């Protein structure tokens, strides 16, 4: 079977096994939390020299940047040219000062959801802690008040309702990773499932 045919300039932006969609599907685990942003904060902790906690207002005051990036969901859809507004993870990392042994980041979210990413991947310039999408604040269904945005990984790594970022020296599989999904999740390599991982994948960033 053959998938949809796209113009060349579009096709080169769509990873293998993906299809382009115009509307942004809503997928998440559990219920959508309804929160008061004045009571929301983000904690950066673990193997860092200067752990800290920021309120929602303090985070938004750090000097936001806008990143335009495509999103690729492991279920097979892709949306192009999403405009995200937030603060780069690397800004938070510079403030926290990771210790030399820190190699992984565990994202902690509302309702106990977690996902794991290598510190190397998180330091990409397009990785954001975001509060805005396409000129508007995030909706509750899409992660309000804060979500992680990691454009170079499948969408489940861009965790919604973000509450904490923990730096560690060893990986701990997150919610979907424990249920059979790939620890690295690179869409251009079609790293969808854990059975595709090589030996030691969860040990090596």
PyMOL commands that set and color helices and strands:
alter all, ss='L'
color gray80, all
select helices_A, chain A and resi 8-11+37-39+56-60+89-96+110-112+119-122+140-142+155-157+175-178+187-189+194-196
alter helices_A, ss='H'
color red, helices_A
select strands_A, chain A and resi 19-20+41-46+52-55+65-72+77-88+104-109+114-118+128-133+136-137+147-149+162-168
alter strands_A, ss='S'
color yellow, strands_A
deselect
rebuild
show_as cartoon
